[in-house]
Amino acid sequence: DPVLPLQVIRPEPCRVCGSRIRFGKTAIKCCQCQLLLHTKCREQCPSLCTPRPRHHAWPREGVLADFAPSTPPLVPALVVQCVTEVETRGLTETGLYRVPGAEQLVREWKRKLLQAGGVLPALSSVTDIHVVCGVLKDFLRGLKEPLGEGTASPLTLLPGTATEIPDDAASDTALRHVVSKLPPANRDTLAFLMLHLLRVSHSPDCKMDVLNLSRVFGPTLVGHSSANPTPLAIMEDTPRQCKVVARLLSLPPNFWRGFVETEQENQVPV
């Protein structure tokens, strides 16, 4: 039967050898029966399978939890697949996330992925990696989230107050507290994105440092200070949005890994 390579977004047991496939590792899934297994276990896989019902399509727009899996880490498969594709072949591209992809292709691929639900078509056929970046940004911009503390914030519901504390150590502590109190899907997805953007910022070929990435993702991740901002408010919010994302990217990677790396190999009880 045809198989689909994919990136594991929640730890699951291999149906052949029984050992767990960890988050972020590559596995393969049967397109007919959805059997999941290690790539190395493919030869031992039984040839007969029983088709299962297809996944329902995702909504066109919704809150982040509508797209997230049922078990941690709660990162939507669409986000994982876009990030994986960008990291596989995009980290040598100049202006990643700043250079726009063709708008029509971005719309087409976003529609394809949303209609596919949990079983996503491969993004390797998208020639221009900037289109994949565009799909991810458009997905995040299209989320509908409730207001939190007077701040309309599509992904994070983050109030900017934590970034206004003059003392860096106190600001970091406040920011970590705010992040940890986010809705689980928002928190896990934010952590996954921050780790990705840090990798982009460390690529000399991309020429996208933390400041550049903050300018791109500030309005997408942080939102505005009111539900229906005026053009003037939008302009005034922009520096604050960038500052929040820059402060998030200044937090150590281990802080973010704590939310998405839920399974540790060879854990020893203490």
Salt bridges, closest charged atoms under 4 A:
GLU12 OE2 - ARG10 NE 3.60
GLU85 OE2 - ARG89 NE 2.61
GLU87 OE2 - HIS196 ND1 2.75
GLU87 OE2 - ARG199 NH1 2.71
GLU93 OE1 - HIS130 NE2 3.64
GLU103 OE2 - ARG107 NH1 3.22
ASP138 OD2 - LYS110 NZ 3.32
ASP138 OD1 - ARG141 NH2 3.67
GLU164 OE1 - LYS243 NZ 3.89
ASP172 OD1 - ARG247 NH2 2.73
ASP188 OD1 - ARG187 NE 3.02
ASP237 OD2 - HIS224 ND1 3.11
ASP237 OD1 - ARG240 NH2 3.87
GLU263 OE2 - ARG20 NH1 3.40
GLU265 OE2 - ARG22 NH1 3.86
